[in-house]
Amino acid sequence: MWIVSDVAIGRAVTRSDRYKVAVKLAKERIGKNFNDYVAQVEKLLGEFIS
C-alpha cells in the first residue's frame, strides 16, 4: 500500500496498491480542489503556529 501524504500538514492525500497510481490520484485530487486544499493547509498551519 502506497500513501501519498502532505508532510506540511501530516495528512494523507490518497492511497493505492500501486505507487504511480497513488501519485497520479494525489496530483488529480490536489489539482481539482486546489483552492480548497490551500485553504485547508493554511488553516491547519495557522493552528499549528498559534
CHARMM-style PDB file with segment names, atoms N, HN, CA, C and O in Angstrom:
ATOM      1  N   MET     1       0.851  -1.173   0.000  1.00  0.00      PROA
ATOM      2  CA  MET     1       0.000   0.000   0.000  1.00  0.00      PROA
ATOM      3  C   MET     1       0.898   1.238   0.000  1.00  0.00      PROA
ATOM      4  O   MET     1       1.790   1.372   0.837  1.00  0.00      PROA
ATOM      5  N   TRP     2       0.650   2.125  -0.937  1.00  0.00      PROA
ATOM      6  HN  TRP     2      -0.075   2.016  -1.617  1.00  0.00      PROA
ATOM      7  CA  TRP     2       1.366   3.397  -1.040  1.00  0.00      PROA
ATOM      8  C   TRP     2       0.438   4.514  -0.600  1.00  0.00      PROA
ATOM      9  O   TRP     2      -0.708   4.596  -1.043  1.00  0.00      PROA
ATOM     10  N   ILE     3       0.939   5.368   0.270  1.00  0.00      PROA
ATOM     11  HN  ILE     3       1.869   5.301   0.630  1.00  0.00      PROA
ATOM     12  CA  ILE     3       0.158   6.502   0.753  1.00  0.00      PROA
ATOM     13  C   ILE     3       0.912   7.775   0.410  1.00  0.00      PROA
ATOM     14  O   ILE     3       2.080   7.930   0.769  1.00  0.00      PROA
ATOM     15  N   VAL     4       0.241   8.688  -0.288  1.00  0.00      PROA
ATOM     16  HN  VAL     4      -0.707   8.562  -0.580  1.00  0.00      PROA
ATOM     17  CA  VAL     4       0.827   9.988  -0.611  1.00  0.00      PROA
ATOM     18  C   VAL     4       0.328  10.962   0.441  1.00  0.00      PROA
ATOM     19  O   VAL     4      -0.878  11.157   0.598  1.00  0.00      PROA
ATOM     20  N   SER     5       1.265  11.576   1.165  1.00  0.00      PROA
ATOM     21  HN  SER     5       2.244  11.418   1.038  1.00  0.00      PROA
ATOM     22  CA  SER     5       0.916  12.480   2.255  1.00  0.00      PROA
ATOM     23  C   SER     5       1.480  13.869   2.025  1.00  0.00      PROA
ATOM     24  O   SER     5       2.455  14.054   1.297  1.00  0.00      PROA
ATOM     25  N   ASP     6       0.849  14.833   2.659  1.00  0.00      PROA
ATOM     26  HN  ASP     6       0.057  14.682   3.251  1.00  0.00      PROA
ATOM     27  CA  ASP     6       1.360  16.197   2.680  1.00  0.00      PROA
ATOM     28  C   ASP     6       2.107  16.346   4.000  1.00  0.00      PROA
ATOM     29  O   ASP     6       1.487  16.374   5.063  1.00  0.00      PROA
ATOM     30  N   VAL     7       3.409  16.439   3.943  1.00  0.00      PROA
ATOM     31  HN  VAL     7       3.912  16.417   3.079  1.00  0.00      PROA
ATOM     32  CA  VAL     7       4.198  16.489   5.165  1.00  0.00      PROA
ATOM     33  C   VAL     7       3.988  17.777   5.941  1.00  0.00      PROA
ATOM     34  O   VAL     7       4.204  17.807   7.153  1.00  0.00      PROA
ATOM     35  N   ALA     8       3.572  18.836   5.270  1.00  0.00      PROA
ATOM     36  HN  ALA     8       3.396  18.812   4.286  1.00  0.00      PROA
ATOM     37  CA  ALA     8       3.349  20.114   5.959  1.00  0.00      PROA
ATOM     38  C   ALA     8       2.205  20.015   6.954  1.00  0.00      PROA
ATOM     39  O   ALA     8       2.249  20.620   8.025  1.00  0.00      PROA
ATOM     40  N   ILE     9       1.176  19.247   6.596  1.00  0.00      PROA
ATOM     41  HN  ILE     9       1.140  18.755   5.725  1.00  0.00      PROA
ATOM     42  CA  ILE     9       0.013  19.148   7.484  1.00  0.00      PROA
ATOM     43  C   ILE     9      -0.143  17.755   8.082  1.00  0.00      PROA
ATOM     44  O   ILE     9      -1.014  17.538   8.924  1.00  0.00      PROA
ATOM     45  N   GLY    10       0.685  16.815   7.659  1.00  0.00      PROA
ATOM     46  HN  GLY    10       1.393  16.991   6.975  1.00  0.00      PROA
ATOM     47  CA  GLY    10       0.647  15.480   8.229  1.00  0.00      PROA
ATOM     48  C   GLY    10      -0.610  14.693   7.911  1.00  0.00      PROA
ATOM     49  O   GLY    10      -1.083  13.917   8.741  1.00  0.00      PROA
ATOM     50  N   ARG    11      -1.151  14.883   6.729  1.00  0.00      PROA
ATOM     51  HN  ARG    11      -0.766  15.514   6.055  1.00  0.00      PROA
ATOM     52  CA  ARG    11      -2.372  14.167   6.339  1.00  0.00      PROA
ATOM     53  C   ARG    11      -2.159  13.420   5.032  1.00  0.00      PROA
ATOM     54  O   ARG    11      -1.426  13.860   4.146  1.00  0.00      PROA
ATOM     55  N   ALA    12      -2.820  12.280   4.945  1.00  0.00      PROA
ATOM     56  HN  ALA    12      -3.415  11.922   5.664  1.00  0.00      PROA
ATOM     57  CA  ALA    12      -2.777  11.503   3.711  1.00  0.00      PROA
ATOM     58  C   ALA    12      -3.641  12.175   2.655  1.00  0.00      PROA
ATOM     59  O   ALA    12      -4.754  12.615   2.943  1.00  0.00      PROA
ATOM     60  N   VAL    13      -3.133  12.253   1.448  1.00  0.00      PROA
ATOM     61  HN  VAL    13      -2.229  11.895   1.214  1.00  0.00      PROA
ATOM     62  CA  VAL    13      -3.884  12.807   0.329  1.00  0.00      PROA
ATOM     63  C   VAL    13      -4.636  11.681  -0.374  1.00  0.00      PROA
ATOM     64  O   VAL    13      -5.812  11.827  -0.708  1.00  0.00      PROA
ATOM     65  N   THR    14      -3.952  10.558  -0.599  1.00  0.00      PROA
ATOM     66  HN  THR    14      -2.997  10.441  -0.328  1.00  0.00      PROA
ATOM     67  CA  THR    14      -4.576   9.393  -1.233  1.00  0.00      PROA
ATOM     68  C   THR    14      -3.721   8.164  -0.984  1.00  0.00      PROA
ATOM     69  O   THR    14      -2.613   8.258  -0.456  1.00  0.00      PROA
ATOM     70  N   ARG    15      -4.250   7.011  -1.369  1.00  0.00      PROA
ATOM     71  HN  ARG    15      -5.151   6.935  -1.798  1.00  0.00      PROA
ATOM     72  CA  ARG    15      -3.502   5.760  -1.220  1.00  0.00      PROA
ATOM     73  C   ARG    15      -3.888   4.801  -2.338  1.00  0.00      PROA
ATOM     74  O   ARG    15      -4.976   4.890  -2.906  1.00  0.00      PROA
ATOM     75  N   SER    16      -2.980   3.888  -2.640  1.00  0.00      PROA
ATOM     76  HN  SER    16      -2.096   3.816  -2.179  1.00  0.00      PROA
ATOM     77  CA  SER    16      -3.224   2.887  -3.677  1.00  0.00      PROA
ATOM     78  C   SER    16      -2.230   1.750  -3.492  1.00  0.00      PROA
ATOM     79  O   SER    16      -1.200   1.908  -2.836  1.00  0.00      PROA
ATOM     80  N   ASP    17      -2.549   0.615  -4.073  1.00  0.00      PROA
ATOM     81  HN  ASP    17      -3.385   0.486  -4.606  1.00  0.00      PROA
ATOM     82  CA  ASP    17      -1.622  -0.516  -4.048  1.00  0.00      PROA
ATOM     83  C   ASP    17      -0.426  -0.277  -4.965  1.00  0.00      PROA
ATOM     84  O   ASP    17       0.613  -0.921  -4.819  1.00  0.00      PROA
ATOM     85  N   ARG    18      -0.573   0.645  -5.904  1.00  0.00      PROA
ATOM     86  HN  ARG    18      -1.417   1.168  -6.023  1.00  0.00      PROA
ATOM     87  CA  ARG    18       0.488   0.925  -6.864  1.00  0.00      PROA
ATOM     88  C   ARG    18       0.988   2.357  -6.688  1.00  0.00      PROA
ATOM     89  O   ARG    18       0.202   3.297  -6.568  1.00  0.00      PROA
ATOM     90  N   TYR    19       2.309   2.498  -6.675  1.00  0.00      PROA
ATOM     91  HN  TYR    19       2.948   1.734  -6.772  1.00  0.00      PROA
ATOM     92  CA  TYR    19       2.938   3.795  -6.425  1.00  0.00      PROA
ATOM     93  C   TYR    19       2.512   4.852  -7.441  1.00  0.00      PROA
ATOM     94  O   TYR    19       2.068   5.935  -7.061  1.00  0.00      PROA
ATOM     95  N   LYS    20       2.644   4.545  -8.721  1.00  0.00      PROA
ATOM     96  HN  LYS    20       3.004   3.665  -9.030  1.00  0.00      PROA
ATOM     97  CA  LYS    20       2.330   5.539  -9.754  1.00  0.00      PROA
ATOM     98  C   LYS    20       0.859   5.924  -9.731  1.00  0.00      PROA
ATOM     99  O   LYS    20       0.519   7.073 -10.015  1.00  0.00      PROA
ATOM    100  N   VAL    21      -0.015   4.987  -9.399  1.00  0.00      PROA
ATOM    101  HN  VAL    21       0.261   4.054  -9.168  1.00  0.00      PROA
ATOM    102  CA  VAL    21      -1.445   5.289  -9.303  1.00  0.00      PROA
ATOM    103  C   VAL    21      -1.696   6.234  -8.131  1.00  0.00      PROA
ATOM    104  O   VAL    21      -2.478   7.177  -8.252  1.00  0.00      PROA
ATOM    105  N   ALA    22      -1.039   5.986  -6.999  1.00  0.00      PROA
ATOM    106  HN  ALA    22      -0.404   5.219  -6.901  1.00  0.00      PROA
ATOM    107  CA  ALA    22      -1.205   6.851  -5.829  1.00  0.00      PROA
ATOM    108  C   ALA    22      -0.754   8.273  -6.137  1.00  0.00      PROA
ATOM    109  O   ALA    22      -1.431   9.232  -5.764  1.00  0.00      PROA
ATOM    110  N   VAL    23       0.372   8.418  -6.809  1.00  0.00      PROA
ATOM    111  HN  VAL    23       0.922   7.640  -7.112  1.00  0.00      PROA
ATOM    112  CA  VAL    23       0.887   9.745  -7.162  1.00  0.00      PROA
ATOM    113  C   VAL    23      -0.060  10.437  -8.138  1.00  0.00      PROA
ATOM    114  O   VAL    23      -0.349  11.624  -7.985  1.00  0.00      PROA
ATOM    115  N   LYS    24      -0.541   9.704  -9.136  1.00  0.00      PROA
ATOM    116  HN  LYS    24      -0.305   8.740  -9.259  1.00  0.00      PROA
ATOM    117  CA  LYS    24      -1.465  10.274 -10.119  1.00  0.00      PROA
ATOM    118  C   LYS    24      -2.756  10.734  -9.447  1.00  0.00      PROA
ATOM    119  O   LYS    24      -3.247  11.827  -9.730  1.00  0.00      PROA
ATOM    120  N   LEU    25      -3.307   9.908  -8.561  1.00  0.00      PROA
ATOM    121  HN  LEU    25      -2.909   9.020  -8.331  1.00  0.00      PROA
ATOM    122  CA  LEU    25      -4.542  10.270  -7.860  1.00  0.00      PROA
ATOM    123  C   LEU    25      -4.344  11.503  -6.982  1.00  0.00      PROA
ATOM    124  O   LEU    25      -5.212  12.374  -6.926  1.00  0.00      PROA
ATOM    125  N   ALA    26      -3.204  11.579  -6.296  1.00  0.00      PROA
ATOM    126  HN  ALA    26      -2.498  10.871  -6.341  1.00  0.00      PROA
ATOM    127  CA  ALA    26      -2.921  12.735  -5.445  1.00  0.00      PROA
ATOM    128  C   ALA    26      -2.824  14.005  -6.287  1.00  0.00      PROA
ATOM    129  O   ALA    26      -3.374  15.044  -5.922  1.00  0.00      PROA
ATOM    130  N   LYS    27      -2.129  13.913  -7.402  1.00  0.00      PROA
ATOM    131  HN  LYS    27      -1.682  13.069  -7.698  1.00  0.00      PROA
ATOM    132  CA  LYS    27      -1.982  15.074  -8.291  1.00  0.00      PROA
ATOM    133  C   LYS    27      -3.339  15.534  -8.803  1.00  0.00      PROA
ATOM    134  O   LYS    27      -3.618  16.732  -8.833  1.00  0.00      PROA
ATOM    135  N   GLU    28      -4.184  14.591  -9.207  1.00  0.00      PROA
ATOM    136  HN  GLU    28      -3.957  13.617  -9.183  1.00  0.00      PROA
ATOM    137  CA  GLU    28      -5.521  14.933  -9.693  1.00  0.00      PROA
ATOM    138  C   GLU    28      -6.375  15.545  -8.587  1.00  0.00      PROA
ATOM    139  O   GLU    28      -7.058  16.546  -8.802  1.00  0.00      PROA
ATOM    140  N   ARG    29      -6.331  14.937  -7.402  1.00  0.00      PROA
ATOM    141  HN  ARG    29      -5.776  14.123  -7.227  1.00  0.00      PROA
ATOM    142  CA  ARG    29      -7.148  15.420  -6.290  1.00  0.00      PROA
ATOM    143  C   ARG    29      -6.749  16.838  -5.890  1.00  0.00      PROA
ATOM    144  O   ARG    29      -7.614  17.688  -5.679  1.00  0.00      PROA
ATOM    145  N   ILE    30      -5.456  17.098  -5.786  1.00  0.00      PROA
ATOM    146  HN  ILE    30      -4.753  16.408  -5.958  1.00  0.00      PROA
ATOM    147  CA  ILE    30      -4.992  18.438  -5.419  1.00  0.00      PROA
ATOM    148  C   ILE    30      -5.308  19.422  -6.541  1.00  0.00      PROA
ATOM    149  O   ILE    30      -5.738  20.544  -6.272  1.00  0.00      PROA
ATOM    150  N   GLY    31      -5.103  19.020  -7.790  1.00  0.00      PROA
ATOM    151  HN  GLY    31      -4.755  18.108  -8.008  1.00  0.00      PROA
ATOM    152  CA  GLY    31      -5.367  19.906  -8.924  1.00  0.00      PROA
ATOM    153  C   GLY    31      -6.821  20.311  -9.036  1.00  0.00      PROA
ATOM    154  O   GLY    31      -7.124  21.477  -9.289  1.00  0.00      PROA
ATOM    155  N   LYS    32      -7.726  19.360  -8.852  1.00  0.00      PROA
ATOM    156  HN  LYS    32      -7.480  18.413  -8.647  1.00  0.00      PROA
ATOM    157  CA  LYS    32      -9.157  19.639  -8.984  1.00  0.00      PROA
ATOM    158  C   LYS    32      -9.693  20.467  -7.827  1.00  0.00      PROA
ATOM    159  O   LYS    32     -10.675  21.194  -7.981  1.00  0.00      PROA
ATOM    160  N   ASN    33      -9.058  20.361  -6.682  1.00  0.00      PROA
ATOM    161  HN  ASN    33      -8.260  19.771  -6.557  1.00  0.00      PROA
ATOM    162  CA  ASN    33      -9.547  21.033  -5.476  1.00  0.00      PROA
ATOM    163  C   ASN    33      -8.491  21.959  -4.895  1.00  0.00      PROA
ATOM    164  O   ASN    33      -8.386  22.094  -3.676  1.00  0.00      PROA
ATOM    165  N   PHE    34      -7.701  22.602  -5.765  1.00  0.00      PROA
ATOM    166  HN  PHE    34      -7.787  22.492  -6.755  1.00  0.00      PROA
ATOM    167  CA  PHE    34      -6.535  23.348  -5.306  1.00  0.00      PROA
ATOM    168  C   PHE    34      -6.875  24.445  -4.299  1.00  0.00      PROA
ATOM    169  O   PHE    34      -6.216  24.547  -3.264  1.00  0.00      PROA
ATOM    170  N   ASN    35      -7.879  25.258  -4.575  1.00  0.00      PROA
ATOM    171  HN  ASN    35      -8.414  25.174  -5.415  1.00  0.00      PROA
ATOM    172  CA  ASN    35      -8.212  26.356  -3.660  1.00  0.00      PROA
ATOM    173  C   ASN    35      -8.639  25.829  -2.296  1.00  0.00      PROA
ATOM    174  O   ASN    35      -8.240  26.377  -1.269  1.00  0.00      PROA
ATOM    175  N   ASP    36      -9.444  24.775  -2.275  1.00  0.00      PROA
ATOM    176  HN  ASP    36      -9.769  24.329  -3.109  1.00  0.00      PROA
ATOM    177  CA  ASP    36      -9.852  24.163  -1.007  1.00  0.00      PROA
ATOM    178  C   ASP    36      -8.650  23.570  -0.285  1.00  0.00      PROA
ATOM    179  O   ASP    36      -8.537  23.670   0.936  1.00  0.00      PROA
ATOM    180  N   TYR    37      -7.753  22.951  -1.049  1.00  0.00      PROA
ATOM    181  HN  TYR    37      -7.845  22.870  -2.041  1.00  0.00      PROA
ATOM    182  CA  TYR    37      -6.560  22.344  -0.482  1.00  0.00      PROA
ATOM    183  C   TYR    37      -5.668  23.402   0.174  1.00  0.00      PROA
ATOM    184  O   TYR    37      -5.192  23.215   1.294  1.00  0.00      PROA
ATOM    185  N   VAL    38      -5.449  24.504  -0.528  1.00  0.00      PROA
ATOM    186  HN  VAL    38      -5.836  24.656  -1.438  1.00  0.00      PROA
ATOM    187  CA  VAL    38      -4.622  25.587   0.015  1.00  0.00      PROA
ATOM    188  C   VAL    38      -5.267  26.171   1.272  1.00  0.00      PROA
ATOM    189  O   VAL    38      -4.573  26.439   2.253  1.00  0.00      PROA
ATOM    190  N   ALA    39      -6.576  26.369   1.251  1.00  0.00      PROA
ATOM    191  HN  ALA    39      -7.139  26.151   0.454  1.00  0.00      PROA
ATOM    192  CA  ALA    39      -7.281  26.909   2.418  1.00  0.00      PROA
ATOM    193  C   ALA    39      -7.137  25.972   3.612  1.00  0.00      PROA
ATOM    194  O   ALA    39      -6.935  26.427   4.737  1.00  0.00      PROA
ATOM    195  N   GLN    40      -7.239  24.669   3.372  1.00  0.00      PROA
ATOM    196  HN  GLN    40      -7.403  24.299   2.458  1.00  0.00      PROA
ATOM    197  CA  GLN    40      -7.106  23.701   4.457  1.00  0.00      PROA
ATOM    198  C   GLN    40      -5.683  23.713   5.020  1.00  0.00      PROA
ATOM    199  O   GLN    40      -5.495  23.678   6.236  1.00  0.00      PROA
ATOM    200  N   VAL    41      -4.692  23.761   4.144  1.00  0.00      PROA
ATOM    201  HN  VAL    41      -4.844  23.789   3.156  1.00  0.00      PROA
ATOM    202  CA  VAL    41      -3.300  23.800   4.592  1.00  0.00      PROA
ATOM    203  C   VAL    41      -3.040  25.063   5.406  1.00  0.00      PROA
ATOM    204  O   VAL    41      -2.424  24.996   6.470  1.00  0.00      PROA
ATOM    205  N   GLU    42      -3.504  26.215   4.917  1.00  0.00      PROA
ATOM    206  HN  GLU    42      -4.004  26.269   4.053  1.00  0.00      PROA
ATOM    207  CA  GLU    42      -3.308  27.471   5.647  1.00  0.00      PROA
ATOM    208  C   GLU    42      -3.974  27.419   7.017  1.00  0.00      PROA
ATOM    209  O   GLU    42      -3.398  27.881   8.002  1.00  0.00      PROA
ATOM    210  N   LYS    43      -5.167  26.869   7.088  1.00  0.00      PROA
ATOM    211  HN  LYS    43      -5.635  26.493   6.288  1.00  0.00      PROA
ATOM    212  CA  LYS    43      -5.883  26.769   8.361  1.00  0.00      PROA
ATOM    213  C   LYS    43      -5.120  25.882   9.344  1.00  0.00      PROA
ATOM    214  O   LYS    43      -4.917  26.259  10.499  1.00  0.00      PROA
ATOM    215  N   LEU    44      -4.701  24.710   8.884  1.00  0.00      PROA
ATOM    216  HN  LEU    44      -4.866  24.404   7.946  1.00  0.00      PROA
ATOM    217  CA  LEU    44      -4.002  23.788   9.770  1.00  0.00      PROA
ATOM    218  C   LEU    44      -2.639  24.318  10.189  1.00  0.00      PROA
ATOM    219  O   LEU    44      -2.237  24.151  11.341  1.00  0.00      PROA
ATOM    220  N   LEU    45      -1.925  24.954   9.269  1.00  0.00      PROA
ATOM    221  HN  LEU    45      -2.252  25.090   8.334  1.00  0.00      PROA
ATOM    222  CA  LEU    45      -0.632  25.536   9.637  1.00  0.00      PROA
ATOM    223  C   LEU    45      -0.818  26.706  10.593  1.00  0.00      PROA
ATOM    224  O   LEU    45      -0.010  26.901  11.502  1.00  0.00      PROA
ATOM    225  N   GLY    46      -1.878  27.487  10.394  1.00  0.00      PROA
ATOM    226  HN  GLY    46      -2.534  27.329   9.656  1.00  0.00      PROA
ATOM    227  CA  GLY    46      -2.175  28.596  11.299  1.00  0.00      PROA
ATOM    228  C   GLY    46      -2.464  28.111  12.704  1.00  0.00      PROA
ATOM    229  O   GLY    46      -2.033  28.731  13.676  1.00  0.00      PROA
ATOM    230  N   GLU    47      -3.196  26.997  12.824  1.00  0.00      PROA
ATOM    231  HN  GLU    47      -3.546  26.493  12.034  1.00  0.00      PROA
ATOM    232  CA  GLU    47      -3.486  26.419  14.134  1.00  0.00      PROA
ATOM    233  C   GLU    47      -2.218  25.891  14.777  1.00  0.00      PROA
ATOM    234  O   GLU    47      -2.041  26.004  15.989  1.00  0.00      PROA
ATOM    235  N   PHE    48      -1.334  25.313  13.973  1.00  0.00      PROA
ATOM    236  HN  PHE    48      -1.478  25.220  12.988  1.00  0.00      PROA
ATOM    237  CA  PHE    48      -0.094  24.751  14.485  1.00  0.00      PROA
ATOM    238  C   PHE    48       0.846  25.841  14.983  1.00  0.00      PROA
ATOM    239  O   PHE    48       1.493  25.688  16.019  1.00  0.00      PROA
ATOM    240  N   ILE    49       0.918  26.941  14.240  1.00  0.00      PROA
ATOM    241  HN  ILE    49       0.392  27.066  13.399  1.00  0.00      PROA
ATOM    242  CA  ILE    49       1.840  28.027  14.576  1.00  0.00      PROA
ATOM    243  C   ILE    49       1.343  28.826  15.778  1.00  0.00      PROA
ATOM    244  O   ILE    49       2.147  29.317  16.571  1.00  0.00      PROA
ATOM    245  N   SER    50       0.043  28.960  15.916  1.00  0.00      PROA
ATOM    246  HN  SER    50      -0.611  28.561  15.272  1.00  0.00      PROA
ATOM    247  CA  SER    50      -0.526  29.774  17.006  1.00  0.00      PROA
ATOM    248  C   SER    50      -0.290  29.187  18.362  1.00  0.00      PROA
ATOM    249  OT1 SER    50      -0.711  29.763  19.366  1.00  0.00      PROA
TER     250      SER     50
END
